[in-house]
Each structure stands twice: as structure tokens, then as C-alpha cells.
Amino acid sequence: MGDERSWRVALVADRYVNPAPGGLDGLAVLAAAGWGVMQLPDDAYRAEVARLLLAEVAEQVEEFSRHGYLFILVGERAGLGEALARVGVAVPPRAVPASAGELSEFLAAQPDPPALAAAEEPTRVRGALPGRRWFPDR
């Protein structure tokens, strides 16, 4: 069995995970497109609790980023930018979609994750002639 990870993770505001009646069900759109999800704390959380939760999210983003995962942000969450900055990670590309179509378009516009791009690069063999590449059987 092959590796089934998509290497794509969305940081998702609570309103897209637990939508109000008639609201956008972001989880359904993300799941259909093969994206993983990290739910951000609800805005109703006390500031000190939210700060701790966002610090945990930021540490996970930093760790997964080092391994080639691609991140996006769906919605907004106060304090996320500061938490990411503390671990040396920029705020990922963001969308605040009003419809499933808008979210789908945003997802489709994202580049390949670094992990997938690196896996597609040919392997260089020590001692190979300059300008020649060796492509191993996969």
C-alpha cells in the first residue's frame, strides 16, 4: 500500500468546522479535496486558553512544515499570526470563503506541497557524467 497522505493541511476557524445552520461546512469541502484539518480554537475561548492552544497548533505547523507539508488558513483567528511568528513560521495563504465553490477554487489554486515536489525530482548519482541524470525504477 502506498503513502496516502496528501501533505496538505488546512488550519480552519471554528465557524467552518461547526457551522451555524445554513453556514459553510468547510470540513466537507476539505475532505472531498483530500485536505487534512487542524481546527483552530473557537473565538469564545478565554484569551489565555486560546493562546495556549494556538501555541500548540503553531508547534505542529512548524514540525510538519519541516517535513514538507503545505498549509493554508481557512477563516480567521486572532492570535494565530503571533503564535506562528514565535516558532518562525509565516501565516499561510488565507481565504474567508462564503461558499463551497469559493473554498474549492481556493484549494485548487494551491501549489503542490514541498514534500511531493521533492519526491518528483530525479535522483543524482555520485560519479554520473555532468548533465546526465539517473532515474531509478520506481
C-alpha positions as a Markdown table, in Angstrom:
| # | Residue | x | y | z |
|---|---|---|---|---|
| 1 | Met | 0.0 | 0.0 | 0.0 |
| 2 | Gly | 1.3 | 3.4 | -0.9 |
| 3 | Asp | 1.5 | 6.6 | 1.2 |
| 4 | Glu | -2.0 | 8.0 | 1.2 |
| 5 | Arg | -1.1 | 11.4 | 2.9 |
| 6 | Ser | -1.9 | 14.4 | 0.8 |
| 7 | Trp | 0.7 | 16.5 | 2.5 |
| 8 | Arg | -1.9 | 19.3 | 2.7 |
| 9 | Val | -3.3 | 20.7 | 5.9 |
| 10 | Ala | -5.8 | 23.4 | 6.4 |
| 11 | Leu | -5.9 | 25.5 | 9.6 |
| 12 | Val | -9.6 | 26.0 | 10.0 |
| 13 | Ala | -11.6 | 28.5 | 12.0 |
| 14 | Asp | -14.2 | 27.0 | 14.2 |
| 15 | Arg | -17.1 | 28.5 | 12.2 |
| 16 | Tyr | -16.1 | 26.3 | 9.2 |
| 17 | Val | -15.9 | 23.2 | 11.4 |
| 18 | Asn | -19.1 | 23.8 | 13.4 |
| 19 | Pro | -21.1 | 25.9 | 11.0 |
| 20 | Ala | -24.3 | 27.7 | 12.0 |
| 21 | Pro | -27.5 | 26.4 | 10.3 |
| 22 | Gly | -27.1 | 27.3 | 6.6 |
| 23 | Gly | -23.3 | 28.1 | 7.1 |
| 24 | Leu | -20.5 | 26.7 | 5.0 |
| 25 | Asp | -19.4 | 23.2 | 6.1 |
| 26 | Gly | -15.7 | 23.6 | 5.4 |
| 27 | Leu | -14.9 | 20.1 | 6.6 |
| 28 | Ala | -17.0 | 18.5 | 3.8 |
| 29 | Val | -15.3 | 20.6 | 1.1 |
| 30 | Leu | -11.8 | 20.0 | 2.6 |
| 31 | Ala | -12.4 | 16.2 | 3.0 |
| 32 | Ala | -13.6 | 15.9 | -0.6 |
| 33 | Ala | -10.5 | 17.6 | -1.8 |
| 34 | Gly | -8.2 | 15.4 | 0.3 |
| 35 | Trp | -7.0 | 18.0 | 2.8 |
| 36 | Gly | -6.2 | 17.3 | 6.4 |
| 37 | Val | -7.6 | 19.8 | 9.0 |
| 38 | Met | -6.3 | 21.4 | 12.2 |
| 39 | Gln | -9.2 | 23.1 | 14.0 |
| 40 | Leu | -8.4 | 26.5 | 15.5 |
| 41 | Pro | -9.9 | 27.4 | 18.9 |
| 42 | Asp | -13.3 | 29.0 | 18.9 |
| 43 | Asp | -13.3 | 32.8 | 19.4 |
| 44 | Ala | -15.4 | 32.2 | 22.6 |
| 45 | Tyr | -12.4 | 30.7 | 24.4 |
| 46 | Arg | -10.8 | 32.8 | 27.1 |
| 47 | Ala | -7.7 | 34.6 | 25.8 |
| 48 | Glu | -5.2 | 32.6 | 28.0 |
| 49 | Val | -6.7 | 29.2 | 26.9 |
| 50 | Ala | -6.8 | 30.3 | 23.2 |
| 51 | Arg | -3.1 | 31.4 | 23.5 |
| 52 | Leu | -2.0 | 28.0 | 24.8 |
| 53 | Leu | -4.0 | 26.2 | 22.1 |
| 54 | Leu | -2.6 | 28.4 | 19.4 |
| 55 | Ala | 0.9 | 27.8 | 20.6 |
| 56 | Glu | 0.3 | 24.0 | 20.3 |
| 57 | Val | -1.1 | 24.5 | 16.8 |
| 58 | Ala | 1.9 | 26.6 | 15.8 |
| 59 | Glu | 4.4 | 24.0 | 17.1 |
| 60 | Gln | 2.6 | 21.3 | 15.0 |
| 61 | Val | 2.7 | 23.6 | 11.9 |
| 62 | Glu | 6.4 | 24.2 | 12.4 |
| 63 | Glu | 7.1 | 20.5 | 12.7 |
| 64 | Phe | 5.0 | 19.4 | 9.7 |
| 65 | Ser | 6.4 | 22.3 | 7.6 |
| 66 | Arg | 9.9 | 21.0 | 8.1 |
| 67 | His | 8.7 | 17.7 | 6.6 |
| 68 | Gly | 7.3 | 19.2 | 3.5 |
| 69 | Tyr | 3.6 | 19.7 | 4.3 |
| 70 | Leu | 1.7 | 22.6 | 2.7 |
| 71 | Phe | -0.6 | 24.7 | 4.9 |
| 72 | Ile | -3.4 | 27.1 | 4.3 |
| 73 | Leu | -5.7 | 29.1 | 6.6 |
| 74 | Val | -9.5 | 29.0 | 6.2 |
| 75 | Gly | -11.1 | 31.8 | 8.1 |
| 76 | Glu | -9.5 | 34.0 | 10.7 |
| 77 | Arg | -8.3 | 33.6 | 14.3 |
| 78 | Ala | -6.9 | 36.4 | 16.4 |
| 79 | Gly | -3.5 | 35.5 | 17.9 |
| 80 | Leu | -2.6 | 32.9 | 15.2 |
| 81 | Gly | -0.1 | 35.1 | 13.5 |
| 82 | Glu | 1.7 | 35.8 | 16.7 |
| 83 | Ala | 1.8 | 32.1 | 17.7 |
| 84 | Leu | 3.2 | 31.2 | 14.3 |
| 85 | Ala | 5.8 | 34.0 | 14.4 |
| 86 | Arg | 7.1 | 32.7 | 17.8 |
| 87 | Val | 8.0 | 29.4 | 16.1 |
| 88 | Gly | 9.4 | 31.1 | 12.9 |
| 89 | Val | 6.5 | 30.3 | 10.6 |
| 90 | Ala | 4.7 | 32.8 | 8.4 |
| 91 | Val | 0.9 | 32.9 | 8.2 |
| 92 | Pro | -0.1 | 30.6 | 5.4 |
| 93 | Pro | -2.2 | 31.7 | 2.4 |
| 94 | Arg | -5.7 | 32.6 | 3.6 |
| 95 | Ala | -9.3 | 32.5 | 2.4 |
| 96 | Val | -12.5 | 33.5 | 4.1 |
| 97 | Pro | -14.9 | 31.8 | 1.7 |
| 98 | Ala | -18.6 | 32.5 | 1.7 |
| 99 | Ser | -19.5 | 29.3 | -0.3 |
| 100 | Ala | -18.3 | 25.8 | -1.0 |
| 101 | Gly | -17.4 | 27.0 | -4.6 |
| 102 | Glu | -15.1 | 29.7 | -3.3 |
| 103 | Leu | -13.3 | 27.3 | -0.9 |
| 104 | Ser | -13.0 | 24.7 | -3.7 |
| 105 | Glu | -11.4 | 27.4 | -6.0 |
| 106 | Phe | -9.0 | 28.4 | -3.3 |
| 107 | Leu | -7.9 | 24.8 | -2.7 |
| 108 | Ala | -7.5 | 24.1 | -6.4 |
| 109 | Ala | -5.2 | 27.2 | -6.7 |
| 110 | Gln | -2.7 | 25.9 | -4.2 |
| 111 | Pro | 0.7 | 24.6 | -5.3 |
| 112 | Asp | 2.0 | 21.1 | -4.7 |
| 113 | Pro | 3.3 | 20.6 | -1.2 |
| 114 | Pro | 7.1 | 20.7 | -1.0 |
| 115 | Ala | 7.2 | 17.0 | 0.0 |
| 116 | Leu | 5.5 | 16.0 | -3.2 |
| 117 | Ala | 7.7 | 18.3 | -5.3 |
| 118 | Ala | 10.8 | 16.9 | -3.7 |
| 119 | Ala | 9.7 | 13.3 | -4.4 |
| 120 | Glu | 9.3 | 14.1 | -8.1 |
| 121 | Glu | 12.9 | 15.4 | -8.5 |
| 122 | Pro | 15.3 | 12.9 | -10.1 |
| 123 | Thr | 18.0 | 11.3 | -8.0 |
| 124 | Arg | 21.6 | 12.3 | -8.8 |
| 125 | Val | 24.2 | 9.5 | -8.7 |
| 126 | Arg | 27.7 | 10.3 | -7.4 |
| 127 | Gly | 30.1 | 9.9 | -10.3 |
| 128 | Ala | 27.5 | 10.4 | -13.0 |
| 129 | Leu | 28.6 | 12.4 | -16.0 |
| 130 | Pro | 27.8 | 16.2 | -15.8 |
| 131 | Gly | 24.5 | 17.0 | -17.4 |
| 132 | Arg | 23.2 | 13.4 | -17.2 |
| 133 | Arg | 20.7 | 12.2 | -14.6 |
| 134 | Trp | 19.9 | 8.8 | -13.4 |
| 135 | Phe | 16.3 | 7.9 | -13.0 |
| 136 | Pro | 15.8 | 5.0 | -10.7 |
| 137 | Asp | 12.9 | 2.5 | -11.3 |
| 138 | Arg | 10.1 | 3.3 | -9.1 |
